[in-house]
Amino acid sequence: MLAHRPDNEQQIHRLFEDGDRALIAADQTQLSRIFADDYIQYDESGYASTKQDVINNLTSGAIRYISMTSTSRQIRLLADDVALVHGSEDDEVEQAGRRFQVSYIYTDIVMKRNGTWQIVASQLVKP
């Protein structure tokens, strides 16, 4: 059984808090640090987006996060360098000039590469 590692859990928790702030700010530098180069995200319809797709959508203004509220975030360390993070989000977004609420449940895989945690994959589903 894997030993409880609060330092890794704290680093991952901080990574997700930084990620929420970076998504709201459309901060390309922080998003590039948070998402691995080989990052892939599948949305609730099964559409795949790469790291660059996510960053481009945010920096172009195609989508904008007004607010993000994470709930029920759980971190499960599977190894010293791999973790599964799952929870839910209640967000306010703006797209095509229209603001709306969106809620989803997510599962993310995070890996520690070269001493730094990054999100490598995400799956989003509607509750």
Buried (B, 14 or more C-beta within 10 A) or exposed (E): EEEEBEEBBEBBBEBBEBBBBBBBEBBEEBBBBBBBEEBBBBBEEEEEBBBEBBBEBBEEEEBBBEEBEBEEBEBEBEEEEBBEBBBBBBBBBBEEEEEEEBEBBBBBBBBBEEEEBBBBBBBBEEE
